[in-house]
């Protein structure tokens, strides 16, 4: 099976969002040293149930097109096969496959109900 392995928060003002989630939930934020503005979120002890996530600056304004949710990301063995499955099951690709350098390949999809989710294929050589 394919498991949910990550969530993301898209924020107009990342610093404001970091302050909010740190204060409310005690989450820890670490700036990622990759080629894009991104923070890794630690939500608790890795030995306890749960997942960690990330925070990034929202792309676009809130206009019905920008991501204004917590998209969960599902890890898959082959992102190209999953892209075909999503489309054949009635979903749509809303952000095409893109590399996350040193991490893997990511795309965003919408399900048949309009919910956005991520699909990630780990690949340390992704560029």
MMTF fields as JSON, N, C-alpha, C and O atoms, coordinates in Angstrom:
{
  "mmtfVersion": "1.0.0",
  "mmtfProducer": "UNKNOWN",
  "numBonds": 507,
  "numAtoms": 508,
  "numGroups": 127,
  "numChains": 1,
  "numModels": 1,
  "chainsPerModel": [1],
  "groupsPerChain": [127],
  "chainIdList": ["A"],
  "bondAtomList": [4, 2, 8, 6, 12, 10, 16, 14, 20, 18, 24, 22, 28, 26, 32, 30, 36, 34, 40, 38, 44, 42, 48, 46, 52, 50, 56, 54, 60, 58, 64, 62, 68, 66, 72, 70, 76, 74, 80, 78, 84, 82, 88, 86, 92, 90, 96, 94, 100, 98, 104, 102, 108, 106, 112, 110, 116, 114, 120, 118, 124, 122, 128, 126, 132, 130, 136, 134, 140, 138, 144, 142, 148, 146, 152, 150, 156, 154, 160, 158, 164, 162, 168, 166, 172, 170, 176, 174, 180, 178, 184, 182, 188, 186, 192, 190, 196, 194, 200, 198, 204, 202, 208, 206, 212, 210, 216, 214, 220, 218, 224, 222, 228, 226, 232, 230, 236, 234, 240, 238, 244, 242, 248, 246, 252, 250, 256, 254, 260, 258, 264, 262, 268, 266, 272, 270, 276, 274, 280, 278, 284, 282, 288, 286, 292, 290, 296, 294, 300, 298, 304, 302, 308, 306, 312, 310, 316, 314, 320, 318, 324, 322, 328, 326, 332, 330, 336, 334, 340, 338, 344, 342, 348, 346, 352, 350, 356, 354, 360, 358, 364, 362, 368, 366, 372, 370, 376, 374, 380, 378, 384, 382, 388, 386, 392, 390, 396, 394, 400, 398, 404, 402, 408, 406, 412, 410, 416, 414, 420, 418, 424, 422, 428, 426, 432, 430, 436, 434, 440, 438, 444, 442, 448, 446, 452, 450, 456, 454, 460, 458, 464, 462, 468, 466, 472, 470, 476, 474, 480, 478, 484, 482, 488, 486, 492, 490, 496, 494, 500, 498, 504, 502],
  "bondOrderList": [1, 1, 1, 1, 1, 1, 1, 1, 1, 1, 1, 1, 1, 1, 1, 1, 1, 1, 1, 1, 1, 1, 1, 1, 1, 1, 1, 1, 1, 1, 1, 1, 1, 1, 1, 1, 1, 1, 1, 1, 1, 1, 1, 1, 1, 1, 1, 1, 1, 1, 1, 1, 1, 1, 1, 1, 1, 1, 1, 1, 1, 1, 1, 1, 1, 1, 1, 1, 1, 1, 1, 1, 1, 1, 1, 1, 1, 1, 1, 1, 1, 1, 1, 1, 1, 1, 1, 1, 1, 1, 1, 1, 1, 1, 1, 1, 1, 1, 1, 1, 1, 1, 1, 1, 1, 1, 1, 1, 1, 1, 1, 1, 1, 1, 1, 1, 1, 1, 1, 1, 1, 1, 1, 1, 1, 1],
  "groupList": [{"groupName": "UNK", "atomNameList": ["N", "CA", "C", "O"], "elementList": ["N", "C", "C", "O"], "formalChargeList": [0, 0, 0, 0], "bondAtomList": [1, 0, 2, 1, 3, 2], "bondOrderList": [1, 1, 2], "singleLetterCode": "X", "chemCompType": "L-PEPTIDE LINKING"}],
  "groupTypeList": [0, 0, 0, 0, 0, 0, 0, 0, 0, 0, 0, 0, 0, 0, 0, 0, 0, 0, 0, 0, 0, 0, 0, 0, 0, 0, 0, 0, 0, 0, 0, 0, 0, 0, 0, 0, 0, 0, 0, 0, 0, 0, 0, 0, 0, 0, 0, 0, 0, 0, 0, 0, 0, 0, 0, 0, 0, 0, 0, 0, 0, 0, 0, 0, 0, 0, 0, 0, 0, 0, 0, 0, 0, 0, 0, 0, 0, 0, 0, 0, 0, 0, 0, 0, 0, 0, 0, 0, 0, 0, 0, 0, 0, 0, 0, 0, 0, 0, 0, 0, 0, 0, 0, 0, 0, 0, 0, 0, 0, 0, 0, 0, 0, 0, 0, 0, 0, 0, 0, 0, 0, 0, 0, 0, 0, 0, 0],
  "groupIdList": [1, 2, 3, 4, 5, 6, 7, 8, 9, 10, 11, 12, 13, 14, 15, 16, 17, 18, 19, 20, 21, 22, 23, 24, 25, 26, 27, 28, 29, 30, 31, 32, 33, 34, 35, 36, 37, 38, 39, 40, 41, 42, 43, 44, 45, 46, 47, 48, 49, 50, 51, 52, 53, 54, 55, 56, 57, 58, 59, 60, 61, 62, 63, 64, 65, 66, 67, 68, 69, 70, 71, 72, 73, 74, 75, 76, 77, 78, 79, 80, 81, 82, 83, 84, 85, 86, 87, 88, 89, 90, 91, 92, 93, 94, 95, 96, 97, 98, 99, 100, 101, 102, 103, 104, 105, 106, 107, 108, 109, 110, 111, 112, 113, 114, 115, 116, 117, 118, 119, 120, 121, 122, 123, 124, 125, 126, 127],
  "secStructList": [7, 7, 7, 3, 3, 3, 3, 3, 3, 3, 3, 1, 1, 2, 2, 2, 2, 2, 2, 2, 2, 2, 2, 2, 2, 7, 7, 3, 3, 3, 3, 7, 7, 1, 1, 1, 7, 3, 3, 3, 3, 3, 7, 1, 7, 6, 6, 1, 1, 7, 7, 7, 3, 3, 3, 3, 3, 7, 1, 1, 7, 6, 6, 6, 6, 1, 7, 7, 1, 3, 3, 3, 3, 3, 3, 7, 1, 7, 2, 2, 2, 2, 2, 2, 2, 2, 2, 2, 6, 6, 7, 3, 3, 3, 3, 3, 3, 3, 3, 3, 6, 6, 6, 3, 3, 3, 3, 3, 3, 3, 7, 6, 6, 1, 7, 3, 3, 3, 3, 3, 3, 3, 7, 6, 6, 7, 7],
  "xCoordList": [0.832, 0.0, 0.877, 2.057, 0.293, 0.979, 0.516, -0.685, 1.465, 1.136, 1.306, 2.128, 0.51, 0.7, 1.98, 2.122, 2.919, 4.222, 4.586, 5.617, 3.743, 4.139, 2.903, 1.967, 2.898, 1.882, 2.576, 3.729, 1.875, 2.441, 1.432, 0.224, 1.974, 1.191, 1.688, 2.878, 0.783, 1.121, 0.729, -0.404, 1.655, 1.432, 1.812, 2.848, 0.957, 1.283, 2.504, 3.379, 2.555, 3.64, 4.22, 3.719, 5.26, 5.796, 6.203, 5.962, 6.808, 7.235, 6.037, 6.105, 4.952, 3.736, 3.158, 2.74, 3.135, 2.614, 3.485, 2.969, 4.804, 5.718, 5.439, 5.375, 5.274, 4.987, 3.673, 3.587, 2.661, 1.353, 1.446, 1.014, 2.004, 2.056, 3.013, 2.791, 4.07, 4.988, 4.28, 4.383, 3.565, 2.866, 1.712, 1.538, 0.926, -0.251, 0.117, -0.43, 1.027, 1.271, 2.674, 2.945, 3.57, 4.939, 5.757, 6.804, 5.288, 6.018, 7.341, 7.449, 8.344, 9.67, 9.848, 9.503, 10.381, 10.587, 12.074, 12.766, 12.558, 13.957, 14.017, 13.424, 14.732, 14.878, 15.613, 16.684, 15.032, 15.662, 16.769, 16.592, 17.887, 19.028, 19.01, 20.047, 17.873, 17.741, 17.579, 17.706, 17.301, 17.252, 15.954, 15.785, 15.036, 13.788, 13.493, 14.002, 12.673, 12.302, 11.341, 10.201, 11.81, 11.04, 11.509, 12.698, 10.558, 10.863, 10.357, 9.243, 11.159, 10.761, 10.061, 10.555, 8.919, 8.155, 8.296, 7.987, 8.765, 8.791, 7.605, 7.519, 6.685, 5.453, 5.528, 4.591, 6.634, 6.752, 7.871, 8.667, 7.911, 8.923, 8.76, 7.666, 9.832, 9.738, 9.318, 8.872, 9.453, 9.064, 7.561, 7.037, 6.861, 5.409, 4.692, 5.27, 3.431, 2.671, 2.506, 2.425, 2.46, 2.258, 3.238, 4.15, 3.04, 3.937, 4.418, 3.798, 5.522, 6.051, 5.679, 5.133, 5.975, 5.568, 6.531, 7.701, 5.991, 6.772, 5.912, 4.684, 6.568, 5.887, 6.586, 7.815, 5.806, 6.371, 5.518, 4.35, 6.128, 5.402, 4.374, 4.687, 3.139, 2.061, 2.401, 2.868, 2.171, 2.356, 1.022, 0.07, 0.943, -0.298, -1.068, -0.777, -2.04, -2.896, -4.118, -4.436, -4.799, -6.008, -7.087, -7.714, -7.284, -8.201, -9.009, -9.601, -9.031, -9.69, -8.739, -9.109, -7.516, -6.528, -5.382, -4.831, -5.019, -3.892, -4.252, -5.424, -3.233, -3.446, -3.693, -2.846, -4.854, -5.209, -5.647, -6.7, -4.836, -5.151, -3.862, -2.781, -3.968, -2.819, -2.782, -3.372, -2.124, -2.062, -1.215, -0.089, -1.764, -0.99, -0.288, -0.813, 0.883, 1.655, 1.746, 2.06, 1.463, 1.464, 2.704, 2.944, 3.487, 4.693, 4.347, 3.594, 4.911, 4.669, 6.001, 7.013, 5.981, 7.19, 7.456, 8.612, 6.381, 6.545, 5.537, 4.347, 6.009, 5.13, 4.455, 3.321, 5.131, 4.541, 3.354, 2.34, 3.474, 2.354, 1.194, 0.034, 1.515, 0.464, -0.247, -1.459, 0.469, -0.141, -1.226, -2.327, -0.913, -1.884, -3.08, -4.22, -2.829, -3.911, -4.84, -6.062, -4.247, -5.05, -5.983, -7.181, -5.433, -6.247, -7.296, -8.43, -6.944, -7.918, -9.018, -10.097, -8.761, -9.773, -10.643, -11.514, -10.416, -11.245, -10.631, -11.267, -9.394, -8.708, -8.014, -8.045, -7.385, -6.642, -5.331, -5.215, -4.356, -3.058, -3.15, -3.483, -2.855, -2.957, -1.594, -1.492, -0.554, 0.816, 1.651, 1.8, 2.199, 2.891, 4.089, 4.599, 4.51, 5.681, 6.867, 7.185, 7.518, 8.674, 9.689, 9.323, 10.969, 11.979, 12.067, 11.952, 12.267, 12.67, 14.106, 14.328, 15.087, 16.486, 16.939, 16.787, 17.496, 18.019, 16.962, 17.297, 15.68, 14.583, 13.801, 13.671, 13.282, 12.481, 11.642, 11.921, 10.608, 9.7, 8.348, 7.847, 7.756, 6.496, 5.531, 5.931, 4.25, 3.188, 2.01, 1.895, 1.132, -0.102, -1.271, -1.276, -2.259, -3.451, -4.69, -4.627, -5.826, -7.133, -7.878, -7.841, -8.552, -9.386, -10.72, -10.908, -11.625, -12.919, -13.781, -14.786, -13.397, -14.16, -13.496, -13.979, -12.399, -11.693, -10.644, -10.088, -10.358, -9.349, -7.956, -7.725, -7.031, -5.651, -4.83, -4.953, -3.984, -3.035, -1.752, -1.754, -0.653, 0.635, 0.966, 0.493, 1.787, 2.307, 3.822, 4.304, 4.569, 6.023, 6.673, 6.321, 7.622, 8.482, 9.873, 10.521, 10.351, 11.703, 12.739, 12.668, 13.699, 14.787, 15.849, 15.723, 16.896, 17.952, 18.655, 19.296, 18.55, 19.218, 18.331, 18.754, 17.123, 16.218, 16.835, 17.337, 16.793, 17.316, 16.406, 16.659],
  "yCoordList": [-1.187, 0.0, 1.25, 1.194, 2.36, 3.65, 4.455, 4.637, 4.94, 5.611, 7.118, 7.627, 7.825, 9.261, 9.431, 8.868, 10.222, 10.36, 11.808, 12.059, 12.762, 14.166, 15.049, 14.681, 16.203, 17.214, 18.542, 18.721, 19.476, 20.805, 21.88, 21.724, 22.972, 24.173, 25.246, 25.56, 25.8, 26.888, 28.187, 28.326, 29.133, 30.344, 31.594, 31.635, 32.616, 33.915, 34.51, 35.076, 34.374, 34.919, 33.776, 33.51, 33.098, 31.951, 32.255, 31.439, 33.401, 33.736, 33.832, 33.373, 34.422, 34.536, 33.149, 32.859, 32.292, 30.93, 30.126, 29.381, 30.28, 29.578, 29.998, 29.15, 31.284, 31.775, 31.182, 30.782, 31.124, 30.593, 29.124, 28.756, 28.286, 26.847, 26.502, 25.537, 27.283, 27.073, 27.364, 26.598, 28.472, 28.883, 27.941, 27.554, 27.573, 26.732, 25.287, 24.715, 24.694, 23.268, 22.878, 21.699, 23.852, 23.546, 22.905, 22.312, 23.017, 22.438, 23.161, 24.356, 22.438, 22.985, 23.138, 22.237, 24.267, 24.571, 24.746, 25.468, 24.072, 24.156, 24.532, 23.862, 25.602, 26.042, 24.977, 24.527, 24.569, 23.584, 24.271, 25.405, 23.621, 24.207, 23.887, 23.969, 23.534, 23.238, 24.498, 25.607, 24.337, 25.473, 26.275, 27.198, 25.937, 26.691, 27.06, 26.433, 28.076, 28.539, 27.515, 27.381, 26.795, 25.692, 25.443, 25.542, 25.118, 24.773, 23.376, 23.026, 22.572, 21.24, 21.405, 22.117, 20.753, 20.832, 19.523, 18.453, 19.615, 18.466, 18.619, 19.59, 17.648, 17.757, 16.991, 17.032, 16.295, 15.553, 14.53, 14.495, 13.705, 12.662, 11.651, 11.121, 11.377, 10.425, 9.018, 8.229, 8.696, 7.37, 7.264, 6.162, 8.398, 8.4, 8.399, 8.809, 7.939, 7.956, 9.382, 10.333, 9.512, 10.815, 11.037, 10.24, 12.13, 12.466, 13.9, 14.71, 14.189, 15.538, 16.166, 15.499, 17.448, 18.123, 19.205, 19.225, 20.107, 21.217, 22.452, 22.373, 23.592, 24.871, 25.6, 25.613, 26.206, 26.973, 28.195, 28.26, 29.166, 30.373, 30.001, 29.315, 30.464, 30.177, 30.763, 31.898, 29.999, 30.463, 31.008, 30.249, 32.314, 32.948, 33.512, 33.213, 34.321, 34.915, 34.03, 33.212, 34.194, 33.404, 33.927, 34.956, 33.181, 33.61, 32.437, 32.526, 31.349, 30.157, 29.209, 28.068, 29.651, 28.815, 28.422, 27.329, 29.29, 29.008, 27.877, 27.664, 27.154, 26.088, 26.725, 27.458, 26.446, 26.987, 25.847, 25.909, 24.827, 23.643, 23.027, 23.576, 21.898, 21.106, 19.902, 18.871, 19.993, 18.818, 17.712, 17.951, 16.518, 15.346, 14.789, 14.872, 14.229, 13.65, 12.146, 11.665, 11.413, 9.956, 9.466, 9.845, 8.626, 8.09, 6.914, 6.021, 6.919, 5.85, 5.369, 6.065, 4.175, 3.622, 4.218, 4.362, 4.57, 5.072, 6.194, 5.935, 7.425, 8.581, 8.636, 9.103, 8.171, 8.203, 7.242, 7.574, 6.05, 5.109, 5.688, 5.567, 6.321, 6.881, 8.026, 8.174, 8.836, 9.921, 9.356, 9.903, 8.272, 7.624, 7.084, 7.208, 6.482, 5.945, 7.058, 6.911, 8.177, 9.306, 9.785, 9.967, 9.985, 10.487, 9.463, 9.839, 8.185, 7.178, 6.966, 6.483, 7.322, 7.19, 8.441, 8.505, 9.435, 10.632, 11.827, 12.876, 11.694, 12.82, 13.656, 13.331, 14.741, 15.574, 16.025, 16.154, 16.262, 16.762, 18.284, 18.894, 18.902, 20.359, 21.039, 22.237, 20.296, 20.795, 19.647, 18.629, 19.792, 18.671, 18.17, 18.849, 16.982, 16.353, 17.309, 17.882, 17.47, 18.352, 17.726, 16.974, 18.036, 17.49, 18.312, 19.537, 17.644, 18.27, 17.785, 16.652, 18.64, 18.203, 17.453, 17.924, 16.279, 15.453, 14.688, 13.918, 14.883, 14.248, 13.294, 12.111, 13.808, 12.958, 13.764, 14.933, 13.119, 13.722, 13.942, 13.073, 15.115, 15.496, 16.008, 16.677, 15.687, 16.327, 16.524, 15.846, 17.46, 17.66, 17.29, 17.574, 16.653, 16.201, 16.67, 17.078, 16.6, 16.77, 15.458, 14.836, 15.051, 13.862, 14.234, 15.373, 13.296, 13.542, 14.538, 15.018, 14.856, 15.803, 17.169, 18.052, 17.353, 18.63, 18.792, 19.879, 17.718, 17.772, 17.623, 16.753, 18.466, 18.423, 17.482, 17.482, 16.673, 15.828, 15.739, 15.918, 15.459, 15.306, 13.848, 12.972, 13.59, 12.256, 12.417, 13.253, 11.606, 11.725, 10.381, 9.365, 10.395, 9.228, 9.58, 10.464, 8.904, 9.199, 8.926, 7.919, 9.839, 9.689, 10.735, 11.901, 10.303, 11.225, 11.891, 12.926, 11.318, 11.907, 12.904, 13.449, 13.159, 14.11, 15.492, 15.997, 16.094, 17.464, 18.222, 19.391],
  "zCoordList": [0.0, 0.0, 0.0, 0.344, -0.384, -0.397, 0.812, 1.012, 1.625, 2.885, 2.802, 2.04, 3.604, 3.777, 4.586, 5.672, 4.04, 4.683, 5.016, 5.64, 4.603, 4.744, 4.578, 3.869, 5.225, 4.963, 4.739, 5.132, 4.108, 3.877, 4.238, 4.063, 4.748, 5.012, 4.045, 4.017, 3.263, 2.346, 3.046, 3.507, 3.128, 3.912, 3.13, 2.465, 3.218, 2.617, 3.293, 2.637, 4.629, 5.431, 6.271, 7.363, 5.785, 6.514, 7.957, 8.847, 8.195, 9.554, 10.498, 11.638, 10.03, 10.843, 11.118, 12.239, 10.091, 10.259, 11.224, 12.058, 11.109, 12.014, 13.455, 14.345, 13.69, 15.046, 15.561, 16.722, 14.71, 15.099, 15.506, 16.598, 14.638, 14.911, 16.042, 16.773, 16.187, 17.308, 18.625, 19.584, 18.656, 19.879, 20.21, 21.365, 19.205, 19.45, 19.781, 20.724, 19.028, 19.123, 19.561, 19.789, 19.681, 20.071, 18.957, 19.219, 17.712, 16.586, 16.391, 16.665, 15.918, 15.642, 14.135, 13.372, 13.712, 12.287, 12.019, 12.736, 10.972, 10.578, 9.11, 8.265, 8.809, 7.413, 6.638, 7.044, 5.509, 4.635, 3.853, 3.408, 3.68, 2.976, 1.482, 0.824, 0.952, -0.466, -1.295, -0.775, -2.578, -3.499, -3.473, -4.27, -2.568, -2.493, -1.047, -0.117, -0.87, 0.469, 1.083, 0.637, 2.107, 2.671, 4.097, 4.398, 4.972, 6.357, 6.645, 6.253, 7.325, 7.774, 9.121, 9.996, 9.287, 10.539, 11.299, 10.774, 12.536, 13.436, 14.376, 15.127, 14.329, 15.126, 16.442, 17.239, 16.673, 17.926, 17.874, 16.936, 18.895, 19.022, 17.886, 17.689, 17.138, 16.024, 16.458, 15.625, 17.734, 18.229, 18.45, 18.619, 18.45, 18.66, 17.315, 16.309, 17.283, 16.023, 15.507, 16.285, 14.214, 13.597, 12.465, 12.249, 11.745, 10.638, 10.798, 11.486, 10.154, 10.122, 8.786, 7.908, 8.639, 7.419, 7.005, 7.388, 6.205, 5.697, 5.554, 5.53, 5.46, 5.273, 4.144, 4.07, 3.267, 2.172, 1.904, 2.287, 1.235, 0.849, -0.211, -1.185, -0.007, -0.957, -2.317, -2.411, -3.354, -4.726, -5.202, -5.385, -5.403, -5.83, -4.654, -3.496, -4.968, -3.948, -3.763, -4.626, -2.639, -2.414, -3.345, -3.095, -4.433, -5.488, -6.028, -7.103, -5.284, -5.765, -6.469, -6.748, -6.767, -7.441, -6.515, -6.647, -5.588, -4.698, -3.739, -3.429, -3.273, -2.298, -0.942, -0.432, -0.356, 0.954, 1.871, 2.507, 1.924, 2.714, 3.227, 3.013, 3.899, 4.304, 3.377, 3.702, 2.258, 1.395, 2.027, 2.461, 2.07, 2.486, 1.258, 0.147, 1.453, 0.364, 0.564, 1.653, -0.509, -0.478, -1.216, -2.362, -0.556, -1.165, -2.064, -1.674, -3.288, -4.26, -4.834, -4.758, -5.405, -6.013, -7.389, -7.787, -8.131, -9.489, -9.741, -9.919, -9.755, -9.884, -11.26, -11.369, -12.297, -13.634, -13.733, -14.347, -13.132, -13.104, -12.298, -12.693, -11.157, -10.306, -11.009, -10.858, -11.769, -12.529, -13.451, -13.531, -14.138, -15.033, -14.252, -14.701, -13.082, -12.259, -11.783, -11.808, -11.347, -10.869, -11.977, -11.756, -13.154, -14.268, -14.696, -14.99, -14.737, -15.172, -14.141, -14.484, -12.874, -11.827, -11.709, -10.842, -12.573, -12.563, -11.883, -11.786, -11.403, -10.793, -11.856, -13.043, -11.408, -12.352, -11.742, -10.523, -12.581, -12.141, -12.132, -13.148, -10.984, -10.881, -10.833, -11.1, -10.499, -10.542, -11.075, -10.4, -12.277, -12.91, -12.109, -11.217, -12.453, -11.836, -11.879, -12.921, -10.723, -10.63, -9.686, -8.782, -9.897, -8.989, -7.706, -7.735, -6.608, -5.353, -5.171, -4.744, -5.493, -5.544, -4.299, -3.172, -4.536, -3.464, -2.689, -1.789, -3.023, -2.283, -3.177, -2.864, -4.29, -5.164, -6.134, -6.399, -6.659, -7.632, -6.975, -6.263, -7.218, -6.578, -7.633, -8.586, -7.453, -8.222, -7.286, -6.264, -7.642, -6.896, -7.787, -8.985, -7.184, -7.892, -7.149, -5.99, -7.852, -7.217, -7.389, -8.451, -6.326, -6.431, -7.079, -7.508, -7.149, -7.797, -7.031, -7.556, -5.786, -4.963, -4.889, -4.181, -5.607, -5.617, -4.535, -4.374, -3.779, -2.727, -3.321, -4.161, -2.889, -3.371, -2.498, -1.274, -3.154, -2.438, -3.242, -4.46, -2.546, -3.199, -3.428, -2.704, -4.445, -4.732, -4.86, -5.625, -4.101, -4.065, -4.344, -3.745, -5.26, -5.513, -5.006, -5.566, -3.949, -3.469, -4.557, -5.262, -4.678, -5.651, -5.324, -5.698, -4.622, -4.186, -5.362, -5.181, -6.576, -7.74, -8.477, -9.496, -8.0, -8.68, -8.726, -7.723, -9.899, -10.091, -11.004, -11.297]
}
